[in-house]
C-alpha cells in the first residue's frame, strides 16, 4: 500500500484544490416579451411575466 513520504501542508493542499470551487456566472437570457436580460426560470423584473403569463404586477414608469 502506498504511503505518503511527507505531510502535505494546508497551503499546498489548498493550492491544488483551488480550481475546483470557482463560481461561474449564471446564464442570462433575454425576456421573450420585452427583451430585458433576466435569469432563466425566474420572472422578468421589467415586465413581470413568466412562461407567457403575467405573474408580478409592475408599475409603469
C-alpha distance matrix in Angstrom:
0.0 3.8 6.4 10.1 12.4 15.4 16.7 18.1 21.7 23.5 25.8 23.2 21.4 24.8 25.9 23.2 24.1 27.9 28.8 27.4 30.2 33.3 36.2 38.3 42.0 43.4 45.5 49.1 51.7 55.4 57.5 59.3 62.5 63.0 60.4 58.9 55.2 53.3 49.8 49.0 49.6 51.8 55.5 57.3 58.5 61.5 63.1 61.3 60.5 57.4 57.2 60.9 62.2 63.3 61.2 61.9 65.4 65.6 68.7 70.3 70.9
3.8 0.0 3.8 6.7 9.2 12.2 13.7 14.9 18.6 20.6 22.6 19.8 18.3 21.8 22.7 20.0 21.3 25.0 26.0 25.0 27.9 30.8 34.0 36.1 39.8 41.5 43.6 47.2 49.9 53.6 55.8 57.8 61.0 61.3 58.5 57.0 53.2 51.5 48.1 47.5 48.4 50.5 54.2 55.7 56.8 59.7 61.5 59.8 59.2 56.2 56.2 59.8 61.2 62.2 60.1 60.7 64.1 64.0 67.0 68.6 69.0
6.4 3.8 0.0 3.8 6.3 9.0 10.4 12.2 15.8 18.0 20.3 17.8 16.4 20.1 21.2 19.1 20.5 24.0 25.6 24.8 27.3 30.3 33.5 35.9 39.7 41.5 43.8 47.4 50.2 54.0 56.2 58.3 61.4 61.5 58.8 57.1 53.3 51.5 48.1 47.8 48.7 50.5 54.2 55.7 56.6 59.5 61.4 59.8 59.3 56.5 56.7 60.3 61.6 62.3 60.1 60.5 63.8 63.7 66.6 68.2 68.5
10.1 6.7 3.8 0.0 3.8 5.6 7.1 8.6 12.3 14.8 16.8 14.2 13.3 17.1 18.0 16.2 17.9 21.3 23.1 22.7 25.1 27.9 31.3 33.8 37.5 39.6 42.0 45.5 48.5 52.2 54.5 56.8 59.8 59.7 57.0 55.1 51.3 49.6 46.4 46.4 47.4 49.1 52.7 54.0 54.7 57.6 59.7 58.2 57.9 55.2 55.6 59.2 60.4 61.0 58.8 59.0 62.2 61.9 64.7 66.2 66.3
12.4 9.2 6.3 3.8 0.0 3.8 7.1 9.3 12.6 15.8 17.4 14.9 14.9 18.7 19.2 17.9 20.1 23.1 25.1 25.2 27.6 30.2 33.7 36.2 39.9 42.2 44.7 48.0 51.1 54.8 57.2 59.6 62.6 62.3 59.5 57.5 53.7 52.2 49.1 49.3 50.5 52.0 55.6 56.7 57.3 60.1 62.3 60.9 60.8 58.3 58.7 62.2 63.5 64.0 61.8 61.9 65.0 64.5 67.2 68.7 68.6
15.4 12.2 9.0 5.6 3.8 0.0 3.8 6.3 9.1 12.6 14.1 12.1 12.5 16.1 16.8 16.1 18.4 21.1 23.5 23.8 25.8 28.3 31.8 34.6 38.1 40.6 43.3 46.5 49.7 53.3 55.7 58.3 61.2 60.7 57.9 55.8 52.0 50.5 47.5 47.9 49.1 50.5 53.9 55.0 55.3 58.1 60.5 59.2 59.2 56.8 57.5 61.0 62.1 62.4 60.2 60.0 63.1 62.5 65.0 66.5 66.3
16.7 13.7 10.4 7.1 7.1 3.8 0.0 3.8 6.2 9.3 11.5 10.1 10.0 13.4 14.8 14.4 16.2 18.8 21.5 21.6 23.2 25.9 29.3 32.3 35.7 38.2 41.0 44.2 47.5 51.1 53.3 56.0 58.7 58.2 55.6 53.3 49.5 47.9 44.9 45.4 46.5 47.7 51.1 52.3 52.5 55.3 57.7 56.3 56.5 54.2 55.0 58.5 59.5 59.6 57.3 57.0 60.0 59.5 62.0 63.6 63.4
18.1 14.9 12.2 8.6 9.3 6.3 3.8 0.0 3.8 6.6 8.3 6.4 6.3 9.9 11.0 10.7 12.6 15.1 17.8 18.2 19.8 22.3 25.8 28.7 32.1 34.7 37.5 40.6 43.9 47.5 49.8 52.5 55.3 54.7 52.0 49.7 46.0 44.5 41.5 42.1 43.4 44.5 47.9 48.9 49.1 51.9 54.4 53.1 53.3 51.0 51.9 55.3 56.3 56.5 54.2 53.9 56.9 56.3 58.7 60.3 60.0
21.7 18.6 15.8 12.3 12.6 9.1 6.2 3.8 0.0 3.8 5.4 5.3 6.1 8.5 9.9 10.9 12.5 14.2 17.5 18.1 19.1 21.5 24.8 27.9 31.1 33.8 36.8 39.7 43.2 46.7 49.0 51.9 54.4 53.6 51.0 48.6 44.8 43.4 40.5 41.5 42.8 43.6 46.9 47.8 47.7 50.5 53.1 51.8 52.3 50.2 51.3 54.7 55.6 55.5 53.2 52.6 55.5 54.7 57.0 58.5 58.2
23.5 20.6 18.0 14.8 15.8 12.6 9.3 6.6 3.8 0.0 3.8 5.5 5.0 5.9 8.4 9.9 10.5 11.8 15.3 15.7 16.1 18.6 21.7 25.0 28.1 30.8 33.9 36.7 40.2 43.7 45.8 48.8 51.2 50.4 47.9 45.4 41.7 40.1 37.3 38.3 39.5 40.2 43.4 44.3 44.2 47.1 49.7 48.3 48.9 46.8 48.1 51.4 52.2 52.0 49.7 49.0 51.9 51.1 53.4 55.0 54.7
25.8 22.6 20.3 16.8 17.4 14.1 11.5 8.3 5.4 3.8 0.0 3.8 5.5 5.2 6.0 8.7 9.9 10.3 13.8 15.1 15.5 17.3 20.6 23.7 26.7 29.7 32.7 35.4 39.0 42.3 44.7 47.7 50.1 49.1 46.5 43.9 40.2 39.0 36.3 37.6 39.2 39.8 42.9 43.5 43.3 45.9 48.7 47.6 48.2 46.4 47.7 50.9 51.8 51.6 49.4 48.6 51.3 50.3 52.5 53.9 53.3
23.2 19.8 17.8 14.2 14.9 12.1 10.1 6.4 5.3 5.5 3.8 0.0 3.8 5.5 5.1 6.4 8.8 10.0 13.0 14.4 15.7 17.5 21.1 23.9 27.2 30.1 32.8 35.8 39.2 42.7 45.2 48.0 50.7 49.8 47.0 44.7 40.9 39.8 37.0 38.0 39.7 40.6 43.9 44.5 44.5 47.1 49.8 48.8 49.1 47.1 48.2 51.4 52.6 52.5 50.5 50.0 52.8 51.8 54.1 55.4 55.0
21.4 18.3 16.4 13.3 14.9 12.5 10.0 6.3 6.1 5.0 5.5 3.8 0.0 3.8 5.5 5.3 6.5 8.8 11.7 12.1 13.5 16.0 19.4 22.4 25.8 28.4 31.2 34.3 37.7 41.2 43.5 46.3 49.0 48.4 45.7 43.4 39.6 38.2 35.2 35.9 37.3 38.4 41.8 42.7 42.9 45.7 48.1 46.9 47.1 44.9 45.8 49.2 50.3 50.4 48.3 47.9 50.9 50.2 52.6 54.0 53.9
24.8 21.8 20.1 17.1 18.7 16.1 13.4 9.9 8.5 5.9 5.2 5.5 3.8 0.0 3.8 5.3 5.0 5.8 9.4 10.1 10.7 12.9 16.2 19.3 22.6 25.3 28.3 31.2 34.7 38.1 40.4 43.3 45.9 45.1 42.5 40.1 36.3 34.9 32.1 33.0 34.5 35.4 38.7 39.4 39.5 42.2 44.8 43.6 44.0 41.9 43.1 46.4 47.4 47.3 45.2 44.7 47.6 46.7 49.1 50.5 50.2
25.9 22.7 21.2 18.0 19.2 16.8 14.8 11.0 9.9 8.4 6.0 5.1 5.5 3.8 0.0 3.8 5.5 5.3 8.2 10.3 11.4 12.7 16.3 19.0 22.2 25.3 27.9 30.8 34.3 37.7 40.3 43.1 45.8 44.9 42.0 39.7 36.0 34.9 32.3 33.3 35.2 36.1 39.3 39.8 39.9 42.4 45.0 44.2 44.5 42.6 43.6 46.8 48.0 48.0 46.1 45.6 48.4 47.3 49.6 50.7 50.3
23.2 20.0 19.1 16.2 17.9 16.1 14.4 10.7 10.9 9.9 8.7 6.4 5.3 5.3 3.8 0.0 3.8 5.8 7.5 8.8 11.1 12.8 16.5 18.8 22.4 25.1 27.5 30.7 34.0 37.5 40.1 42.7 45.6 45.0 42.1 40.0 36.2 35.1 32.2 32.9 34.6 35.9 39.3 40.0 40.4 42.9 45.4 44.4 44.4 42.2 43.0 46.2 47.6 47.9 46.1 45.9 48.8 47.9 50.4 51.6 51.4
24.1 21.3 20.5 17.9 20.1 18.4 16.2 12.6 12.5 10.5 9.9 8.8 6.5 5.0 5.5 3.8 0.0 3.8 5.7 5.7 7.7 10.1 13.6 16.2 19.8 22.2 24.9 28.1 31.4 35.0 37.4 40.0 42.8 42.3 39.5 37.5 33.6 32.2 29.2 29.8 31.4 32.6 36.1 36.9 37.4 40.0 42.4 41.2 41.2 39.0 39.8 43.1 44.4 44.6 42.7 42.5 45.6 44.8 47.4 48.7 48.7
27.9 25.0 24.0 21.3 23.1 21.1 18.8 15.1 14.2 11.8 10.3 10.0 8.8 5.8 5.3 5.8 3.8 0.0 3.8 5.6 6.2 7.5 11.1 13.9 17.2 20.1 22.8 25.8 29.2 32.7 35.2 38.0 40.7 39.9 37.1 34.8 31.0 29.8 27.1 28.0 29.9 30.9 34.1 34.6 34.9 37.4 40.0 39.0 39.3 37.3 38.3 41.5 42.7 42.8 40.9 40.5 43.4 42.4 44.8 46.0 45.7
28.8 26.0 25.6 23.1 25.1 23.5 21.5 17.8 17.5 15.3 13.8 13.0 11.7 9.4 8.2 7.5 5.7 3.8 0.0 3.8 5.6 5.8 9.5 11.5 15.0 17.8 20.1 23.3 26.6 30.1 32.7 35.4 38.2 37.6 34.6 32.6 28.8 27.7 25.0 25.7 27.8 29.1 32.4 32.8 33.4 35.7 38.2 37.4 37.3 35.2 36.0 39.1 40.7 40.9 39.3 39.1 42.0 41.0 43.6 44.5 44.4
27.4 25.0 24.8 22.7 25.2 23.8 21.6 18.2 18.1 15.7 15.1 14.4 12.1 10.1 10.3 8.8 5.7 5.6 3.8 0.0 3.8 5.9 9.0 11.2 14.9 17.0 19.5 22.9 26.0 29.6 32.0 34.5 37.4 37.1 34.3 32.4 28.6 27.1 24.0 24.3 26.0 27.5 31.0 31.8 32.6 35.2 37.4 36.2 36.0 33.6 34.3 37.6 39.0 39.4 37.7 37.7 40.8 40.1 42.9 44.1 44.3
30.2 27.9 27.3 25.1 27.6 25.8 23.2 19.8 19.1 16.1 15.5 15.7 13.5 10.7 11.4 11.1 7.7 6.2 5.6 3.8 0.0 3.8 6.3 9.4 12.8 15.0 17.9 21.0 24.4 27.9 30.1 32.9 35.5 35.0 32.5 30.2 26.5 24.8 21.7 22.4 24.0 25.0 28.4 29.3 29.8 32.5 34.8 33.6 33.6 31.5 32.5 35.7 36.9 37.0 35.1 34.9 37.9 37.2 39.9 41.2 41.3
33.3 30.8 30.3 27.9 30.2 28.3 25.9 22.3 21.5 18.6 17.3 17.5 16.0 12.9 12.7 12.8 10.1 7.5 5.8 5.9 3.8 0.0 3.8 6.4 9.8 12.6 15.4 18.3 21.8 25.3 27.7 30.5 33.2 32.4 29.7 27.4 23.6 22.4 19.6 20.7 22.7 23.6 26.8 27.2 27.7 30.1 32.6 31.7 31.9 30.0 31.0 34.1 35.4 35.5 33.8 33.4 36.3 35.3 37.8 38.9 38.8
36.2 34.0 33.5 31.3 33.7 31.8 29.3 25.8 24.8 21.7 20.6 21.1 19.4 16.2 16.3 16.5 13.6 11.1 9.5 9.0 6.3 3.8 0.0 3.8 6.6 9.1 12.3 15.1 18.6 22.0 24.2 27.2 29.7 29.0 26.4 24.0 20.3 18.7 16.0 17.2 19.2 19.9 23.1 23.5 23.9 26.5 28.9 28.0 28.2 26.3 27.6 30.6 31.8 31.7 30.1 29.7 32.5 31.5 34.1 35.2 35.3
38.3 36.1 35.9 33.8 36.2 34.6 32.3 28.7 27.9 25.0 23.7 23.9 22.4 19.3 19.0 18.8 16.2 13.9 11.5 11.2 9.4 6.4 3.8 0.0 3.8 6.4 9.0 12.0 15.4 18.9 21.3 24.2 26.8 26.2 23.3 21.3 17.5 16.3 13.7 14.8 17.3 18.3 21.4 21.5 22.3 24.5 26.8 26.2 26.1 24.3 25.3 28.2 29.7 29.8 28.6 28.3 31.2 30.1 32.7 33.5 33.6
42.0 39.8 39.7 37.5 39.9 38.1 35.7 32.1 31.1 28.1 26.7 27.2 25.8 22.6 22.2 22.4 19.8 17.2 15.0 14.9 12.8 9.8 6.6 3.8 0.0 3.8 6.5 8.7 12.4 15.6 18.1 21.1 23.6 22.7 19.9 17.7 13.9 12.8 10.6 12.3 15.2 15.6 18.4 18.1 18.8 20.8 23.3 22.9 23.0 21.5 22.8 25.4 26.9 26.8 25.7 25.3 27.9 26.6 29.1 29.8 29.9
43.4 41.5 41.5 39.6 42.2 40.6 38.2 34.7 33.8 30.8 29.7 30.1 28.4 25.3 25.3 25.1 22.2 20.1 17.8 17.0 15.0 12.6 9.1 6.4 3.8 0.0 3.8 6.3 9.6 13.1 15.2 18.1 20.6 20.1 17.6 15.6 11.8 10.1 7.3 8.6 11.4 12.2 15.2 15.2 16.4 18.6 20.6 20.0 19.7 18.0 19.1 21.9 23.4 23.5 22.4 22.3 25.2 24.2 27.0 27.8 28.3
45.5 43.6 43.8 42.0 44.7 43.3 41.0 37.5 36.8 33.9 32.7 32.8 31.2 28.3 27.9 27.5 24.9 22.8 20.1 19.5 17.9 15.4 12.3 9.0 6.5 3.8 0.0 3.8 6.5 10.2 12.7 15.2 18.1 17.8 15.0 13.6 10.0 8.9 6.7 7.2 10.7 12.0 14.6 14.3 16.0 17.7 19.4 19.1 18.4 16.7 17.4 19.8 21.8 22.4 21.9 22.1 24.8 23.8 26.6 27.0 27.6
49.1 47.2 47.4 45.5 48.0 46.5 44.2 40.6 39.7 36.7 35.4 35.8 34.3 31.2 30.8 30.7 28.1 25.8 23.3 22.9 21.0 18.3 15.1 12.0 8.7 6.3 3.8 0.0 3.8 6.9 9.5 12.5 15.0 14.3 11.5 9.9 6.2 5.7 5.0 6.7 10.4 10.7 12.5 11.4 13.0 14.2 16.1 16.3 15.8 14.7 15.8 17.8 19.7 19.9 19.7 19.7 22.1 20.7 23.3 23.5 24.0
51.7 49.9 50.2 48.5 51.1 49.7 47.5 43.9 43.2 40.2 39.0 39.2 37.7 34.7 34.3 34.0 31.4 29.2 26.6 26.0 24.4 21.8 18.6 15.4 12.4 9.6 6.5 3.8 0.0 3.8 6.5 8.9 11.9 11.6 8.8 8.3 5.6 5.6 6.2 6.4 9.9 10.5 11.7 10.3 12.7 13.3 14.4 14.9 13.8 12.7 13.3 14.9 17.3 17.9 18.3 18.6 21.0 19.7 22.5 22.3 23.2
55.4 53.6 54.0 52.2 54.8 53.3 51.1 47.5 46.7 43.7 42.3 42.7 41.2 38.1 37.7 37.5 35.0 32.7 30.1 29.6 27.9 25.3 22.0 18.9 15.6 13.1 10.2 6.9 3.8 0.0 3.8 6.2 8.7 8.1 5.0 5.4 4.5 6.0 8.4 8.9 11.7 11.5 11.5 9.2 11.6 11.1 11.9 13.3 12.2 12.0 12.8 13.4 15.8 16.2 17.3 17.5 19.3 17.8 20.2 19.6 20.6
57.5 55.8 56.2 54.5 57.2 55.7 53.3 49.8 49.0 45.8 44.7 45.2 43.5 40.4 40.3 40.1 37.4 35.2 32.7 32.0 30.1 27.7 24.2 21.3 18.1 15.2 12.7 9.5 6.5 3.8 0.0 3.8 5.5 5.7 4.5 5.3 6.1 6.4 9.0 9.1 10.7 10.1 9.0 6.7 9.6 8.9 8.8 10.0 8.5 8.9 9.9 10.0 12.2 12.5 13.9 14.3 16.0 14.8 17.5 17.1 18.6
59.3 57.8 58.3 56.8 59.6 58.3 56.0 52.5 51.9 48.8 47.7 48.0 46.3 43.3 43.1 42.7 40.0 38.0 35.4 34.5 32.9 30.5 27.2 24.2 21.1 18.1 15.2 12.5 8.9 6.2 3.8 0.0 3.8 6.1 5.7 8.3 9.7 10.1 12.2 11.3 12.5 12.5 11.3 9.5 12.7 11.6 10.3 11.6 9.2 9.4 9.2 8.3 11.3 12.5 14.6 15.7 17.3 16.5 19.1 18.4 20.3
62.5 61.0 61.4 59.8 62.6 61.2 58.7 55.3 54.4 51.2 50.1 50.7 49.0 45.9 45.8 45.6 42.8 40.7 38.2 37.4 35.5 33.2 29.7 26.8 23.6 20.6 18.1 15.0 11.9 8.7 5.5 3.8 0.0 3.8 6.0 8.4 10.9 11.4 14.1 13.8 14.5 13.6 11.3 9.2 11.7 9.8 7.8 9.8 7.8 9.4 9.9 7.9 10.0 10.4 13.2 13.9 14.7 13.9 16.2 15.2 17.3
63.0 61.3 61.5 59.7 62.3 60.7 58.2 54.7 53.6 50.4 49.1 49.8 48.4 45.1 44.9 45.0 42.3 39.9 37.6 37.1 35.0 32.4 29.0 26.2 22.7 20.1 17.8 14.3 11.6 8.1 5.7 6.1 3.8 0.0 3.8 5.6 9.0 10.5 13.8 14.5 15.8 14.3 12.0 8.8 10.3 7.6 6.7 9.8 9.3 11.5 12.9 11.3 12.7 12.2 14.6 14.3 14.7 12.8 14.6 13.1 14.6
60.4 58.5 58.8 57.0 59.5 57.9 55.6 52.0 51.0 47.9 46.5 47.0 45.7 42.5 42.0 42.1 39.5 37.1 34.6 34.3 32.5 29.7 26.4 23.3 19.9 17.6 15.0 11.5 8.8 5.0 4.5 5.7 6.0 3.8 0.0 3.8 6.5 8.8 12.2 13.0 15.1 14.1 12.7 9.5 11.2 9.1 9.5 12.1 11.4 12.8 13.9 13.1 15.1 14.9 16.9 16.7 17.5 15.6 17.4 16.1 17.0
58.9 57.0 57.1 55.1 57.5 55.8 53.3 49.7 48.6 45.4 43.9 44.7 43.4 40.1 39.7 40.0 37.5 34.8 32.6 32.4 30.2 27.4 24.0 21.3 17.7 15.6 13.6 9.9 8.3 5.4 5.3 8.3 8.4 5.6 3.8 0.0 3.8 6.4 10.1 12.0 14.2 12.5 11.2 7.6 8.4 6.7 8.5 10.9 11.2 12.6 14.6 14.4 15.8 15.0 16.2 15.3 16.2 13.9 15.7 14.8 15.3
55.2 53.2 53.3 51.3 53.7 52.0 49.5 46.0 44.8 41.7 40.2 40.9 39.6 36.3 36.0 36.2 33.6 31.0 28.8 28.6 26.5 23.6 20.3 17.5 13.9 11.8 10.0 6.2 5.6 4.5 6.1 9.7 10.9 9.0 6.5 3.8 0.0 3.8 7.1 9.5 12.3 11.1 10.9 8.0 9.0 8.9 11.0 12.4 12.6 13.0 14.9 15.7 17.2 16.7 17.2 16.4 18.0 16.0 18.2 17.8 18.2
53.3 51.5 51.5 49.6 52.2 50.5 47.9 44.5 43.4 40.1 39.0 39.8 38.2 34.9 34.9 35.1 32.2 29.8 27.7 27.1 24.8 22.4 18.7 16.3 12.8 10.1 8.9 5.7 5.6 6.0 6.4 10.1 11.4 10.5 8.8 6.4 3.8 0.0 3.8 6.4 8.9 7.4 7.8 5.9 7.5 8.8 10.6 10.8 10.9 10.6 12.7 14.2 15.4 14.9 14.8 14.2 16.5 15.0 17.8 18.2 19.1
49.8 48.1 48.1 46.4 49.1 47.5 44.9 41.5 40.5 37.3 36.3 37.0 35.2 32.1 32.3 32.2 29.2 27.1 25.0 24.0 21.7 19.6 16.0 13.7 10.6 7.3 6.7 5.0 6.2 8.4 9.0 12.2 14.1 13.8 12.2 10.1 7.1 3.8 0.0 3.8 6.5 5.9 8.1 8.0 9.8 12.0 13.5 12.7 12.4 11.0 12.8 15.2 16.4 16.3 15.5 15.4 18.2 17.4 20.4 21.3 22.3
49.0 47.5 47.8 46.4 49.3 47.9 45.4 42.1 41.5 38.3 37.6 38.0 35.9 33.0 33.3 32.9 29.8 28.0 25.7 24.3 22.4 20.7 17.2 14.8 12.3 8.6 7.2 6.7 6.4 8.9 9.1 11.3 13.8 14.5 13.0 12.0 9.5 6.4 3.8 0.0 3.8 5.5 8.3 9.2 12.0 14.1 14.7 13.5 12.2 9.8 10.6 13.5 15.1 15.8 15.1 16.0 19.1 18.9 22.2 23.1 24.6
49.6 48.4 48.7 47.4 50.5 49.1 46.5 43.4 42.8 39.5 39.2 39.7 37.3 34.5 35.2 34.6 31.4 29.9 27.8 26.0 24.0 22.7 19.2 17.3 15.2 11.4 10.7 10.4 9.9 11.7 10.7 12.5 14.5 15.8 15.1 14.2 12.3 8.9 6.5 3.8 0.0 3.8 7.0 9.4 12.3 14.8 14.7 12.6 11.0 7.9 8.6 12.0 13.1 14.0 12.8 14.2 17.7 18.2 21.8 23.2 25.2
51.8 50.5 50.5 49.1 52.0 50.5 47.7 44.5 43.6 40.2 39.8 40.6 38.4 35.4 36.1 35.9 32.6 30.9 29.1 27.5 25.0 23.6 19.9 18.3 15.6 12.2 12.0 10.7 10.5 11.5 10.1 12.5 13.6 14.3 14.1 12.5 11.1 7.4 5.9 5.5 3.8 0.0 3.8 6.5 8.8 11.8 11.9 9.6 8.9 6.7 9.1 11.9 12.1 12.0 10.4 11.0 14.5 14.8 18.3 20.0 21.9
55.5 54.2 54.2 52.7 55.6 53.9 51.1 47.9 46.9 43.4 42.9 43.9 41.8 38.7 39.3 39.3 36.1 34.1 32.4 31.0 28.4 26.8 23.1 21.4 18.4 15.2 14.6 12.5 11.7 11.5 9.0 11.3 11.3 12.0 12.7 11.2 10.9 7.8 8.1 8.3 7.0 3.8 0.0 3.8 6.3 9.0 8.5 5.9 5.6 4.7 8.2 10.0 9.5 8.7 7.4 7.7 10.9 11.2 14.9 16.5 18.7
57.3 55.7 55.7 54.0 56.7 55.0 52.3 48.9 47.8 44.3 43.5 44.5 42.7 39.4 39.8 40.0 36.9 34.6 32.8 31.8 29.3 27.2 23.5 21.5 18.1 15.2 14.3 11.4 10.3 9.2 6.7 9.5 9.2 8.8 9.5 7.6 8.0 5.9 8.0 9.2 9.4 6.5 3.8 0.0 3.8 5.5 5.8 4.9 5.6 6.6 9.9 10.6 10.7 9.3 9.2 8.6 10.8 9.8 13.1 14.0 15.8
58.5 56.8 56.6 54.7 57.3 55.3 52.5 49.1 47.7 44.2 43.3 44.5 42.9 39.5 39.9 40.4 37.4 34.9 33.4 32.6 29.8 27.7 23.9 22.3 18.8 16.4 16.0 13.0 12.7 11.6 9.6 12.7 11.7 10.3 11.2 8.4 9.0 7.5 9.8 12.0 12.3 8.8 6.3 3.8 0.0 3.8 5.9 5.4 8.1 9.9 13.4 13.9 13.3 11.0 10.5 8.4 9.7 7.9 10.7 11.9 13.2
61.5 59.7 59.5 57.6 60.1 58.1 55.3 51.9 50.5 47.1 45.9 47.1 45.7 42.2 42.4 42.9 40.0 37.4 35.7 35.2 32.5 30.1 26.5 24.5 20.8 18.6 17.7 14.2 13.3 11.1 8.9 11.6 9.8 7.6 9.1 6.7 8.9 8.8 12.0 14.1 14.8 11.8 9.0 5.5 3.8 0.0 3.8 6.0 8.5 11.2 14.3 13.9 13.5 11.2 11.9 9.8 10.1 7.3 9.3 9.3 10.6
63.1 61.5 61.4 59.7 62.3 60.5 57.7 54.4 53.1 49.7 48.7 49.8 48.1 44.8 45.0 45.4 42.4 40.0 38.2 37.4 34.8 32.6 28.9 26.8 23.3 20.6 19.4 16.1 14.4 11.9 8.8 10.3 7.8 6.7 9.5 8.5 11.0 10.6 13.5 14.7 14.7 11.9 8.5 5.8 5.9 3.8 0.0 3.8 5.7 9.2 12.1 10.9 10.3 7.9 9.4 8.0 8.1 6.3 8.9 9.0 11.4
61.3 59.8 59.8 58.2 60.9 59.2 56.3 53.1 51.8 48.3 47.6 48.8 46.9 43.6 44.2 44.4 41.2 39.0 37.4 36.2 33.6 31.7 28.0 26.2 22.9 20.0 19.1 16.3 14.9 13.3 10.0 11.6 9.8 9.8 12.1 10.9 12.4 10.8 12.7 13.5 12.6 9.6 5.9 4.9 5.4 6.0 3.8 0.0 3.8 6.9 10.3 9.9 8.4 5.6 5.9 4.6 6.1 6.0 9.6 11.0 13.7
60.5 59.2 59.3 57.9 60.8 59.2 56.5 53.3 52.3 48.9 48.2 49.1 47.1 44.0 44.5 44.4 41.2 39.3 37.3 36.0 33.6 31.9 28.2 26.1 23.0 19.7 18.4 15.8 13.8 12.2 8.5 9.2 7.8 9.3 11.4 11.2 12.6 10.9 12.4 12.2 11.0 8.9 5.6 5.6 8.1 8.5 5.7 3.8 0.0 3.8 6.7 6.2 5.3 4.1 5.5 6.7 8.8 9.4 12.9 13.9 16.8
57.4 56.2 56.5 55.2 58.3 56.8 54.2 51.0 50.2 46.8 46.4 47.1 44.9 41.9 42.6 42.2 39.0 37.3 35.2 33.6 31.5 30.0 26.3 24.3 21.5 18.0 16.7 14.7 12.7 12.0 8.9 9.4 9.4 11.5 12.8 12.6 13.0 10.6 11.0 9.8 7.9 6.7 4.7 6.6 9.9 11.2 9.2 6.9 3.8 0.0 3.8 5.5 5.5 6.3 6.4 8.6 11.6 12.7 16.4 17.6 20.3
57.2 56.2 56.7 55.6 58.7 57.5 55.0 51.9 51.3 48.1 47.7 48.2 45.8 43.1 43.6 43.0 39.8 38.3 36.0 34.3 32.5 31.0 27.6 25.3 22.8 19.1 17.4 15.8 13.3 12.8 9.9 9.2 9.9 12.9 13.9 14.6 14.9 12.7 12.8 10.6 8.6 9.1 8.2 9.9 13.4 14.3 12.1 10.3 6.7 3.8 0.0 3.8 5.6 8.4 9.1 12.0 14.8 16.1 19.6 20.6 23.4
60.9 59.8 60.3 59.2 62.2 61.0 58.5 55.3 54.7 51.4 50.9 51.4 49.2 46.4 46.8 46.2 43.1 41.5 39.1 37.6 35.7 34.1 30.6 28.2 25.4 21.9 19.8 17.8 14.9 13.4 10.0 8.3 7.9 11.3 13.1 14.4 15.7 14.2 15.2 13.5 12.0 11.9 10.0 10.6 13.9 13.9 10.9 9.9 6.2 5.5 3.8 0.0 3.8 6.9 9.2 12.0 14.0 15.1 18.3 18.8 21.8
62.2 61.2 61.6 60.4 63.5 62.1 59.5 56.3 55.6 52.2 51.8 52.6 50.3 47.4 48.0 47.6 44.4 42.7 40.7 39.0 36.9 35.4 31.8 29.7 26.9 23.4 21.8 19.7 17.3 15.8 12.2 11.3 10.0 12.7 15.1 15.8 17.2 15.4 16.4 15.1 13.1 12.1 9.5 10.7 13.3 13.5 10.3 8.4 5.3 5.5 5.6 3.8 0.0 3.8 6.1 9.2 11.0 12.9 16.2 17.2 20.5
63.3 62.2 62.3 61.0 64.0 62.4 59.6 56.5 55.5 52.0 51.6 52.5 50.4 47.3 48.0 47.9 44.6 42.8 40.9 39.4 37.0 35.5 31.7 29.8 26.8 23.5 22.4 19.9 17.9 16.2 12.5 12.5 10.4 12.2 14.9 15.0 16.7 14.9 16.3 15.8 14.0 12.0 8.7 9.3 11.0 11.2 7.9 5.6 4.1 6.3 8.4 6.9 3.8 0.0 3.8 5.9 7.3 9.3 12.6 13.9 17.3
61.2 60.1 60.1 58.8 61.8 60.2 57.3 54.2 53.2 49.7 49.4 50.5 48.3 45.2 46.1 46.1 42.7 40.9 39.3 37.7 35.1 33.8 30.1 28.6 25.7 22.4 21.9 19.7 18.3 17.3 13.9 14.6 13.2 14.6 16.9 16.2 17.2 14.8 15.5 15.1 12.8 10.4 7.4 9.2 10.5 11.9 9.4 5.9 5.5 6.4 9.1 9.2 6.1 3.8 0.0 3.8 6.7 9.4 13.0 15.2 18.4
61.9 60.7 60.5 59.0 61.9 60.0 57.0 53.9 52.6 49.0 48.6 50.0 47.9 44.7 45.6 45.9 42.5 40.5 39.1 37.7 34.9 33.4 29.7 28.3 25.3 22.3 22.1 19.7 18.6 17.5 14.3 15.7 13.9 14.3 16.7 15.3 16.4 14.2 15.4 16.0 14.2 11.0 7.7 8.6 8.4 9.8 8.0 4.6 6.7 8.6 12.0 12.0 9.2 5.9 3.8 0.0 3.8 6.2 9.8 12.4 15.4
65.4 64.1 63.8 62.2 65.0 63.1 60.0 56.9 55.5 51.9 51.3 52.8 50.9 47.6 48.4 48.8 45.6 43.4 42.0 40.8 37.9 36.3 32.5 31.2 27.9 25.2 24.8 22.1 21.0 19.3 16.0 17.3 14.7 14.7 17.5 16.2 18.0 16.5 18.2 19.1 17.7 14.5 10.9 10.8 9.7 10.1 8.1 6.1 8.8 11.6 14.8 14.0 11.0 7.3 6.7 3.8 0.0 3.8 6.7 9.6 12.8
65.6 64.0 63.7 61.9 64.5 62.5 59.5 56.3 54.7 51.1 50.3 51.8 50.2 46.7 47.3 47.9 44.8 42.4 41.0 40.1 37.2 35.3 31.5 30.1 26.6 24.2 23.8 20.7 19.7 17.8 14.8 16.5 13.9 12.8 15.6 13.9 16.0 15.0 17.4 18.9 18.2 14.8 11.2 9.8 7.9 7.3 6.3 6.0 9.4 12.7 16.1 15.1 12.9 9.3 9.4 6.2 3.8 0.0 3.8 6.4 9.3
68.7 67.0 66.6 64.7 67.2 65.0 62.0 58.7 57.0 53.4 52.5 54.1 52.6 49.1 49.6 50.4 47.4 44.8 43.6 42.9 39.9 37.8 34.1 32.7 29.1 27.0 26.6 23.3 22.5 20.2 17.5 19.1 16.2 14.6 17.4 15.7 18.2 17.8 20.4 22.2 21.8 18.3 14.9 13.1 10.7 9.3 8.9 9.6 12.9 16.4 19.6 18.3 16.2 12.6 13.0 9.8 6.7 3.8 0.0 3.8 6.4
70.3 68.6 68.2 66.2 68.7 66.5 63.6 60.3 58.5 55.0 53.9 55.4 54.0 50.5 50.7 51.6 48.7 46.0 44.5 44.1 41.2 38.9 35.2 33.5 29.8 27.8 27.0 23.5 22.3 19.6 17.1 18.4 15.2 13.1 16.1 14.8 17.8 18.2 21.3 23.1 23.2 20.0 16.5 14.0 11.9 9.3 9.0 11.0 13.9 17.6 20.6 18.8 17.2 13.9 15.2 12.4 9.6 6.4 3.8 0.0 3.8
70.9 69.0 68.5 66.3 68.6 66.3 63.4 60.0 58.2 54.7 53.3 55.0 53.9 50.2 50.3 51.4 48.7 45.7 44.4 44.3 41.3 38.8 35.3 33.6 29.9 28.3 27.6 24.0 23.2 20.6 18.6 20.3 17.3 14.6 17.0 15.3 18.2 19.1 22.3 24.6 25.2 21.9 18.7 15.8 13.2 10.6 11.4 13.7 16.8 20.3 23.4 21.8 20.5 17.3 18.4 15.4 12.8 9.3 6.4 3.8 0.0
